[in-house]
Amino acid sequence: MGTGIDEEALNKIPMGILVLDGRNLDHIVFASHMAAHIWECEDEEELMAFCEGHLQNAIYLPDMWRVSREMKQAMKQERNDFQSTFRICTRTGILRFVHLSGRREEREGSSLFYTCVTEHNEDESEVDTLTGLFGPMQFASRMNVLCRQDATSEEEKYAVLAFNIEKFRLINERFGMQEGDLCLKILADILSQAFIEGIVCRTPVDSFYVLIRIDQMDHALNVFRNLLAEQMRKEWNCVVNIGGCLVPSEGWKSSVCMDHAMQACRSLSRFNGKRFAWYDKELAADELTFARYIEGHLDEAIQKGWIKAYYQPVVRPVNMALCSMEALVRWDDPNYGFLTPGRFIRILEEKKQIDKLDKAMVSLVCREYEERVHQGKPVVPVSFNLSRYDFLAGDIVSYIESEVRAHHVPKD
């Protein structure tokens, strides 16, 4: 190939090796036999033909925007290292998680990235399977790295933005879960395109977060709004609220910045015309007032039935048959309205009150299970969530067993 690559030596390494062009990380210069096998190709020639010599063509399409953004950032910053976790679709159509990591080598006027590519455990990948974006842990890790690099600066350089589709559950209810998933995928693609210089993630509760440099934020937000108007289906009536939190120069935990950004996001409503809000002292005061309310009204909420169980179906992908349900807690408050777990779980954990809520949910699930049996309605196994604090506060296992016996819930 005339690149000075010792192909024979690289093919002896017992893992997949890809050599990328250091000036264009999308261009594959060499692929070892082990790398070809990961894509279920016989050899380098078949892999190169399969992806036309471009790494992006070898990546599962929903992950492509994110990986492309990471490659552009690496080249722009002239970094000597690069790594990414993403999904691939093999030559036979199998979906796999892989991890790619490597370093730049400058030699005889050429710049090459020698990378190792390995199959990755899906549970450890922290890549959202629906959108291909990072999960919260990857987001936090990368945010901490970037903020440490600028730790010597006294100026605020980054902002965390929270994005939330207002009343998203109505899209699911009106158009179905498949349309709801499509809406999330489109939003993920829009965010990836608009914030190509930032880091984007999705959380399990269908919210999105972005870390972006402040001097790039206004332009990225304008691109985002234009793409949202162009690409979102009009019938969904999709309204996206955005909350922002400036990352202080002395640094905060990523979870704190994300919480503050989401607090600002939730302060917005469809009726006031605003779609963006910063977290500020006034919101901080509101948050403190809200936390005190939650702590002081938990017992009343349990007693008066404001705590409710919403059941999320779990289906077998083979035949789409219902196999179980997951009980999710909701707080329907007369003053604050319908509250999702993100609003009150952290508060109750901090105040060491979470065991009261979880015990109330155990009792509620068992009682509603028994009622369905008495009414002759079909039942399926039901799972529920517990906090680690439940095991520190008392004997939660004995409590569950007593409720199971009291409401005649079978264990098998």
N, C-alpha and C positions, 0 to 999 in steps of 0.2 A: 504493500500500500504506500510505501515511501514515507511513512510517518515515524519511523524509528521505534515502532511498537514491537516488543518481543512476544509475538502471538503464541509461540510454542510454550513459553513460560507461563503466560496468562491462562492458557487452556489447562495447565496442570493444577491450577489453584482450585481446591474443592468447593467452590462457590461461584455464583454468577458474577462475571465481570463485564461491565460496559465502559468503554472509553469514549468520552464525549469531547467535542470540540470546545476548548476553553473560551473561545470567542463567541460561540453559539451553542449553548448547552443542549439545544434541541437536536443537534446533529450528532448521530451515532457514528463514530469512526471505526469502532471495533466491538464485537460481541463474542464472548467465549461460548463454548459448547454448553456449559452449565447455564449460562444466561438464556441461550436459545431454548433450552429445555423448560425453563420456567414459563415461557410463552407457548410451550408444547410445539416447538419447532425442532426439526432435526439438527440443524446447524446454523451457523451465522448467516449463510446465504439465504436460507428460508426465512429467518427472522427479519433480515434486512428487506427482503421482498414483502414480507407481511406488513411492516410498518413504514416501508418506503424510505428507510434510513433516518426517520425522525422519531425521537422519543415521545413526542406528543401523540403520535399515531398509535403508539404502543400502550397508551394510558386509557383507562375507561373514561368515556366522554364526560360524565358528570364531575370527574375529578380534574379534568384537563385545565380549567381556568385557574384553579388554585395552584397546581404544579407549575403552570406557565408563569404565574405571578411570582412564585418563589424563584424560578430560574432567572427571571428578569431582574429581581432584586439582587440576587447573587452576582450577576454580571455587572449591574450598575454600581454596586458597592465594591467591585473587584475583590470579592472574598476568595480565599484559597480553599474554602471547604464548602460542601453542599450536601444536604440530606433532605429527604422527604419520604413520607409514607403515603401510599396511594393504592388505588385498585387498578388492576389490569383485566382485560378480557382476552383470554388466550385464543390461539388459532382455532380451537374447537368450541369456543364460546363459553368456557368456564371462567367464572369471576374469582379473582384471587387478590389478596392483600399482599403488597410487597413493600420492602423498605430499601431505599437507595441512599448510599452515603459514600463520599469520596473526597479527594483532595486534588488541587491543581498542581500540575508539574510543568515548569517552563524549561524547555530544552531545545537548543539549536534553532532558536527563532520560532518554535512552535509552542502552543499552549494547549495542554490536554488535561481533562479531568478523568482520573482513574477512579471508577466507582465500583462498589460492591453492591449487588442486588440480591436480596434474599426474600423468601416467602415469609410473611408476617402473620402472627396469630390475630385473628379478627378481634378477639376480646382485648388485646393489648394495643390495637392500632390507634384507638382514639380518633378514628375518622368516622364521621357521620355517614351511615350507609345509605341514607336517602339522598343527601345532597353532595356528598364527597368533601364537605368542609371539615375543618378541625372540630374536635369536641372541646369542652371547656378546659380540660387538663392541658392539652397541647397549646391552646390559646394562652393559658396562664404561663406555661413554660417559656414560650417564645416572647411573650410580653415582658417577662422578667429579664430575659437576655437583652432585649433592646433597651429597656430602661436602665439596666446596669451600665451599658455602654455610654449612656449620656449622664451618668450619675454625677460627673464633675460639674455639669452645667447648673447654674442657679435659675435658669428659665424653664418654664413649663414647655415641653416640646411635643408631648403626645396627649391625645384625648381618647377615651373609650366611649364609643357610641353604642347604645342599645336600640334595637329595632324590634317593634312588635306590631303584628297585624291586629288592628282593633276588631274585637268580636270575631276572631278567627273561627270559633266553634260554629258560628252561623253558616260559614261556607261549607263546613263538613256536614252540618245538618241539612242544608238545602240542596247541595250538589253531590254529596257523598264523599267518603274518605279518599277515594281515588283522585277526585278533583282537588280536594284539600292538599293532598300530597303534591300534585302538579303545581299548585299555587306556591307551595314552599320551595319546590325545585326552581321555579322561575325566579322567585325572590333571591334565592341563593346565587343563581347565575348573574342576576343584576348586580348584587353586592360584589361579587367577584370581579365583574367588569369595571364597576365604578371605583372600587377601592383596590385597584390593582397594585398600588404601592403600600397597602396596609395588610393586616392580618384579619381574617374573617372566620367566625365560628358559629355553630348552631348548638343550642342547648336542647335537652330532651323535652322541654316545655314549649317548643316551637318559637323561641325567641332567638334573635341573632345579635352578635356583638362584633364590633370592628375596633381595632387599634389603628390609629392613623396619626401621622404628624400633623400638628396644628396648621402649619403653613400649606399643607396639601388638602386640608379638609373641605374648604368652601368649594373648590373646583370639583372634588369627588362627590360632594352632596348635590351639586348641580347636575352632574352626569347621572347620578342615581335617580333623581327626580324625573329627568327626561326619559330614561330607560323605563322607569316604572310606568309612566304615562303611555309609552309606546307598546310595552310587552305584556302588561297585565290585562287579563280579559275584563272587559267592561262589566259583564254581568255579575262578576264577583263583588263589585263595589268595594274593592280592596283599599283600605285606608291604613297607611303605615305611619305609626308614631315613632319619633326618634328622641331619645334622651342622651345627654352628653355629660361626661365628667372629665375635667382636666386632671391629668396625672401629675401630682406635685413633684417638684424637682427632687425632694428628699425621698420620694417613692412611697407608694402604698401597695398593699397586697392587691393582686389582680382581682380577687373576690370582692374586696371593698369597692374598688372602682366600678366593677360590673354591677354591684348592688346599687351604688349611687346613680349610675347611668340609668338603670332600670327604674329606680324611684322617680327620676326626672321624666322618664318615658310614660310612666303610669299617671303622672300628674296631668297629662293631656287628655282631652276628650274630643269626641267628634263634633261637639257643638260650639266650641270656642274658637274654632278656625285655626288654632295653632297646631303645628305638627312637629315642632322642635322645642325642647326646653333644656336648659343647663341645670345641673345640680348646684344649689346654692345654700346659703345660710337659712333662708326661709323654708326651703324644702327639708333641710336638716332638722329644723324645729318641728315641722309637720311630721317627720319620720319619728321623732322622739315622742310626740303626742300619740301617734298611732301605736307605737310599741307599748306605751303605758296602757292604752285602751285594750289592746289584745291581752296583755297580762292580767288586767283587772276584770275582764269580762269573759274569761275562758270558762269558768264554772257556770256562769249564766248561759253561755252559748251551748254548753253540753246539756244543761237542764231543760232549756227551752227548745231544743231541737234545731238550733242554728247550724250545728255540725252535721253534715250530710255525707253519705257515701255515694259516689258516682262510679259506675261499673264499666270498665273498659274491656271489651271482648278480646280474647286471645284465640286465634284460629290456627288450624294446621295448614301450612302452605300447600300441602299435597292435594287436599280435597276441599280446602276453605271451610271445613267443619268447625263449629264452635267447640273448643275443648276445655276452656276455663274462663274465669273473669278475674280482673285485678281491681280491687277496691281502692279508689282514690278519694282522699278527703277534700271536702270543700266547706267553706264557712259562709253561710248566707246571712249576712249581718244587716239588721234594720237600719243602721246608720251609715256603714261603709259599702253596703251592697254585697255583691257576689265576690268572694275572695278566694283566689287560688292558693295552693300551698306555699308558693314563693313569697307571699305576703306575710305569712304568720309562722311558718315552721322554724325559721332561723331565730325569730324572736323568742319562741317558746323553748327552744333548745338553750339559748343564752340565759333565759330566766329559770332554767331547770324545771319547766312545767310540761315538757313534751310528753312525759309518761302519762299525764292525765288525758291528753288528746288521744294518744295511741290506745289506751285502755278503752276510752269511749268508742273508738272506731272498731275495736275487737268486739265489744258488746253489740254495737249496731249491726255489724256484718253477721254475727251469729243470730241475732234476733230476726233480721230480715230473711236470712236463710230458712229459719224455722217457719216463718210466716208463709213463705212460698211452698214449703212442703205441706203445711196444713191446707193451703188453697189448691193443692193438686197441681201446681205449676212445675214445669221441669227445672231441675237445678244442675249446676256444674260446680266443680271445685272453685274456690275463691281464694286468691292470695291477697295479702295486704303488706304494707310496709311498716317496719319498726325502726326506731332510732337506736343508735348504740347507747344513748343515755338511758333507755328503758332498762337495760341490764345493770346499770349502776344504781338506779333509783330504787330497785326492788326486785322481787321475783316475778318477772313478767311471764315466764314460762308457766308457773303455777296458776297465774291469773287466766291465761289463755285456756289452760286445761279446765279450769272451773267453769268458764263461760261455754266451752264446747260441751261439757256435761250438762249444764243447766238448760241449754237450748237443743240438745239431742243432735248435735252436728257430728256426723261420722268422721273418723280419722283416715279412712282409706278411700 
